[in-house]
């Protein structure tokens, strides 16, 4: 939703919109994790560090890819990924 708002409503370039929305989602996730731990949720160090490690690697790979391709191709790739995620969400909702 942030990506759509940044590109369609605010007129951001696609690459800037992706970076900005990713930064905002990272901050929100960090604040959510800290608040969960502060109210007493269990902290499992190994899964947490594995997820953080692979997310960082994925972000670096995605950043390199996004900087190398043109905006039209990046727009197409992001559209396909959003369609896959949306479709899987709908299918999961009907199966459960």
Secondary structure, DSSP 4 states (H G I P E B T S, - for coil): -HHHIIIIIS---HHHHHHHHHHHHHHHHHHHHHHHHHTT----HHHHHHHHHHHHHHHHHHHHHHHHS-HHHHHHHHHHHHHHHHHHHHHHHHH-
